[in-house]
Amino acid sequence: MSRELRMSVTLDRILKFEASLAVARTGIPDDVDPILWEAQIAGMESMLESLRREYEELPPAQP
């Protein structure tokens, strides 16, 4: 996969995770245990951080 494509795919995933987290943080659904909801949010935050690191660590463009 080319660097540009990897950057594009990773950035798209970052944006989707950010949007999902924003929605998730608006409140806990009535049918979900608050502890489980917080664990889910923590997992999403961890994945988002991993994606951000992956994006930052992509090799530089070749001249």
PyMOL CGO cylinders between C-alpha atoms (Angstrom):
from pymol import cmd
from pymol.cgo import CYLINDER

trace = [
    CYLINDER, 0.00, 0.00, 0.00, 1.40, 3.41, -0.88, 0.3, 1, 1, 1, 1, 1, 1,
    CYLINDER, 1.40, 3.41, -0.88, 2.26, 5.91, 1.84, 0.3, 1, 1, 1, 1, 1, 1,
    CYLINDER, 2.26, 5.91, 1.84, -0.36, 8.32, 0.57, 0.3, 1, 1, 1, 1, 1, 1,
    CYLINDER, -0.36, 8.32, 0.57, -3.07, 5.65, 0.69, 0.3, 1, 1, 1, 1, 1, 1,
    CYLINDER, -3.07, 5.65, 0.69, -2.00, 4.57, 4.19, 0.3, 1, 1, 1, 1, 1, 1,
    CYLINDER, -2.00, 4.57, 4.19, -2.15, 8.18, 5.33, 0.3, 1, 1, 1, 1, 1, 1,
    CYLINDER, -2.15, 8.18, 5.33, -5.58, 8.66, 3.81, 0.3, 1, 1, 1, 1, 1, 1,
    CYLINDER, -5.58, 8.66, 3.81, -7.00, 5.45, 5.29, 0.3, 1, 1, 1, 1, 1, 1,
    CYLINDER, -7.00, 5.45, 5.29, -5.52, 6.12, 8.73, 0.3, 1, 1, 1, 1, 1, 1,
    CYLINDER, -5.52, 6.12, 8.73, -6.74, 9.72, 8.76, 0.3, 1, 1, 1, 1, 1, 1,
    CYLINDER, -6.74, 9.72, 8.76, -10.23, 8.55, 7.77, 0.3, 1, 1, 1, 1, 1, 1,
    CYLINDER, -10.23, 8.55, 7.77, -10.23, 6.08, 10.68, 0.3, 1, 1, 1, 1, 1, 1,
    CYLINDER, -10.23, 6.08, 10.68, -9.04, 8.80, 13.07, 0.3, 1, 1, 1, 1, 1, 1,
    CYLINDER, -9.04, 8.80, 13.07, -11.86, 11.10, 12.02, 0.3, 1, 1, 1, 1, 1, 1,
    CYLINDER, -11.86, 11.10, 12.02, -14.45, 8.33, 12.38, 0.3, 1, 1, 1, 1, 1, 1,
    CYLINDER, -14.45, 8.33, 12.38, -13.18, 7.40, 15.86, 0.3, 1, 1, 1, 1, 1, 1,
    CYLINDER, -13.18, 7.40, 15.86, -13.24, 11.05, 16.93, 0.3, 1, 1, 1, 1, 1, 1,
    CYLINDER, -13.24, 11.05, 16.93, -16.83, 11.39, 15.75, 0.3, 1, 1, 1, 1, 1, 1,
    CYLINDER, -16.83, 11.39, 15.75, -17.86, 8.15, 17.45, 0.3, 1, 1, 1, 1, 1, 1,
    CYLINDER, -17.86, 8.15, 17.45, -16.22, 9.20, 20.70, 0.3, 1, 1, 1, 1, 1, 1,
    CYLINDER, -16.22, 9.20, 20.70, -17.95, 12.57, 20.59, 0.3, 1, 1, 1, 1, 1, 1,
    CYLINDER, -17.95, 12.57, 20.59, -21.31, 10.82, 20.31, 0.3, 1, 1, 1, 1, 1, 1,
    CYLINDER, -21.31, 10.82, 20.31, -20.44, 8.22, 22.96, 0.3, 1, 1, 1, 1, 1, 1,
    CYLINDER, -20.44, 8.22, 22.96, -19.45, 10.92, 25.42, 0.3, 1, 1, 1, 1, 1, 1,
    CYLINDER, -19.45, 10.92, 25.42, -22.86, 12.59, 25.22, 0.3, 1, 1, 1, 1, 1, 1,
    CYLINDER, -22.86, 12.59, 25.22, -24.33, 10.07, 27.65, 0.3, 1, 1, 1, 1, 1, 1,
    CYLINDER, -24.33, 10.07, 27.65, -24.71, 6.50, 28.75, 0.3, 1, 1, 1, 1, 1, 1,
    CYLINDER, -24.71, 6.50, 28.75, -27.58, 4.59, 27.13, 0.3, 1, 1, 1, 1, 1, 1,
    CYLINDER, -27.58, 4.59, 27.13, -30.24, 3.48, 29.61, 0.3, 1, 1, 1, 1, 1, 1,
    CYLINDER, -30.24, 3.48, 29.61, -29.71, -0.19, 28.81, 0.3, 1, 1, 1, 1, 1, 1,
    CYLINDER, -29.71, -0.19, 28.81, -25.92, -0.18, 29.37, 0.3, 1, 1, 1, 1, 1, 1,
    CYLINDER, -25.92, -0.18, 29.37, -24.07, -0.59, 32.65, 0.3, 1, 1, 1, 1, 1, 1,
    CYLINDER, -24.07, -0.59, 32.65, -22.11, 2.63, 33.32, 0.3, 1, 1, 1, 1, 1, 1,
    CYLINDER, -22.11, 2.63, 33.32, -18.95, 0.70, 34.17, 0.3, 1, 1, 1, 1, 1, 1,
    CYLINDER, -18.95, 0.70, 34.17, -19.10, -1.18, 30.87, 0.3, 1, 1, 1, 1, 1, 1,
    CYLINDER, -19.10, -1.18, 30.87, -19.78, 2.08, 29.01, 0.3, 1, 1, 1, 1, 1, 1,
    CYLINDER, -19.78, 2.08, 29.01, -16.72, 3.72, 30.56, 0.3, 1, 1, 1, 1, 1, 1,
    CYLINDER, -16.72, 3.72, 30.56, -14.63, 0.67, 29.63, 0.3, 1, 1, 1, 1, 1, 1,
    CYLINDER, -14.63, 0.67, 29.63, -15.88, 0.94, 26.05, 0.3, 1, 1, 1, 1, 1, 1,
    CYLINDER, -15.88, 0.94, 26.05, -14.99, 4.65, 25.94, 0.3, 1, 1, 1, 1, 1, 1,
    CYLINDER, -14.99, 4.65, 25.94, -11.51, 3.87, 27.33, 0.3, 1, 1, 1, 1, 1, 1,
    CYLINDER, -11.51, 3.87, 27.33, -11.01, 1.24, 24.64, 0.3, 1, 1, 1, 1, 1, 1,
    CYLINDER, -11.01, 1.24, 24.64, -12.05, 3.66, 21.93, 0.3, 1, 1, 1, 1, 1, 1,
    CYLINDER, -12.05, 3.66, 21.93, -9.69, 6.32, 23.31, 0.3, 1, 1, 1, 1, 1, 1,
    CYLINDER, -9.69, 6.32, 23.31, -6.85, 3.80, 23.31, 0.3, 1, 1, 1, 1, 1, 1,
    CYLINDER, -6.85, 3.80, 23.31, -7.54, 2.82, 19.70, 0.3, 1, 1, 1, 1, 1, 1,
    CYLINDER, -7.54, 2.82, 19.70, -7.72, 6.48, 18.69, 0.3, 1, 1, 1, 1, 1, 1,
    CYLINDER, -7.72, 6.48, 18.69, -4.35, 7.14, 20.30, 0.3, 1, 1, 1, 1, 1, 1,
    CYLINDER, -4.35, 7.14, 20.30, -2.87, 4.13, 18.48, 0.3, 1, 1, 1, 1, 1, 1,
    CYLINDER, -2.87, 4.13, 18.48, -4.19, 5.42, 15.17, 0.3, 1, 1, 1, 1, 1, 1,
    CYLINDER, -4.19, 5.42, 15.17, -2.75, 8.87, 15.83, 0.3, 1, 1, 1, 1, 1, 1,
    CYLINDER, -2.75, 8.87, 15.83, 0.66, 7.34, 16.63, 0.3, 1, 1, 1, 1, 1, 1,
    CYLINDER, 0.66, 7.34, 16.63, 0.48, 5.20, 13.50, 0.3, 1, 1, 1, 1, 1, 1,
    CYLINDER, 0.48, 5.20, 13.50, -0.29, 8.29, 11.42, 0.3, 1, 1, 1, 1, 1, 1,
    CYLINDER, -0.29, 8.29, 11.42, 2.59, 10.25, 12.94, 0.3, 1, 1, 1, 1, 1, 1,
    CYLINDER, 2.59, 10.25, 12.94, 5.03, 7.37, 12.46, 0.3, 1, 1, 1, 1, 1, 1,
    CYLINDER, 5.03, 7.37, 12.46, 4.37, 6.81, 8.77, 0.3, 1, 1, 1, 1, 1, 1,
    CYLINDER, 4.37, 6.81, 8.77, 7.63, 7.03, 6.86, 0.3, 1, 1, 1, 1, 1, 1,
    CYLINDER, 7.63, 7.03, 6.86, 8.38, 10.29, 5.08, 0.3, 1, 1, 1, 1, 1, 1,
    CYLINDER, 8.38, 10.29, 5.08, 7.43, 10.67, 1.44, 0.3, 1, 1, 1, 1, 1, 1,
    CYLINDER, 7.43, 10.67, 1.44, 9.99, 9.52, -1.07, 0.3, 1, 1, 1, 1, 1, 1,
    CYLINDER, 9.99, 9.52, -1.07, 11.37, 12.26, -3.35, 0.3, 1, 1, 1, 1, 1, 1,
]
cmd.load_cgo(trace, "trace")
